[in-house]
Each structure stands twice: as C-alpha cells, then as structure tokens.
Amino acid sequence: MSKIDCAVNVFASASLHLDVVDEFIAITQSKLSGTTSDFARDSLTDLLSGLTDQRESYRAVLAAAPTANALAA
C-alpha cells in the first residue's frame, strides 16, 4: 500500500469515526435531557465530555490532512 493510499484510508476512516461520534453525542445529549437521575446525569455528562474530546481529535486529523480527492490526484 502506498503512502497516498494509506493517507486516503486514514482520512476516510477518521471521517467515518467522526460521523459515528457525532451521532453518539446526539444520542447521549438526548438521553441526558430526558433523565432526572443525578447519577445518570453525572455519568452521561462524563461520557459526553469524552466523546467531545474524541470529536475534536478526529476534527484535528481531518483539518490537518489534505482531502482524499487531492491525495488521489
């Protein structure tokens, strides 16, 4: 596998992971707003914090990498 192929795969994977994390964040926020349990709220808030950190990591990877189309050209 060439460096370009590898970079394209990393970019595509990071993009997919970002989509999944965004969906999981939306689900977590929905569950958080629907619970009255203090324990569950604390737990979901901690989870949301970790997911937000992951989202920022994937965004940084995507921002640092050229687009997949540019790499393939």
N, C-alpha and C positions, 0 to 999 in steps of 0.2 A: 504494500500500500504506500503510495506516495505521500509526501508531506501535505500536498494540496488535498488529496482525498481524505486524509486524516483530519485536516482542519475543517473541511466541509462536514464531515461526520460529527466532529465536536460541536460545531456551530448548530447543526440540525438537532443534535441531542440536547444541547443547552436550551434551545428554543422550545422543544417539546417539554422538557422539565419545567421551564418557566410557565408554560400553559397549565401544566398539572398543578404546580404550586399555587398559581393564581386561582384555580378552581377550588383547591383545598382551602385557601384563605377565605374565599367567599362562603363555603360551607361552614367553616369554623365561625365566621362572623355571624352567620345566620343562627347557628346553634347558641352562640354566646348571647345574642339579643333575645333568645327565646327561653333562657333558663333563669330561674330565681335562686338556685342553689349557689351560695357563696363559694363552696368548694369547687363546684363545676365551673363557675365563672373564673376563679383563680387558675384552675387547670387549663381552661380554654385560652385564657389570656396569655399564659406561659407558652402554650402551643402556638398561638398567633405570633408571638414575638419571634420564636424560632423560624416559623415559616416566612415571616417578613425578612429576616436576615438571609434566608436561603434565596428569596426572590431577588434581593439586592445583589447577591453573589452571581446569580445567573444573568442579571441585567448587566453587571460589570463585564462578564465574559462576552456577552453579545455586543456590548459597546466597544470592546477592545478588538474584536475580530472584524475583518472585512466581511461583507456579505458573501453568502455562498455563491451567488452568481459571479461576483468579481473573482473569487478564488477559482472557479471552474473555467473562467475565460482564459 
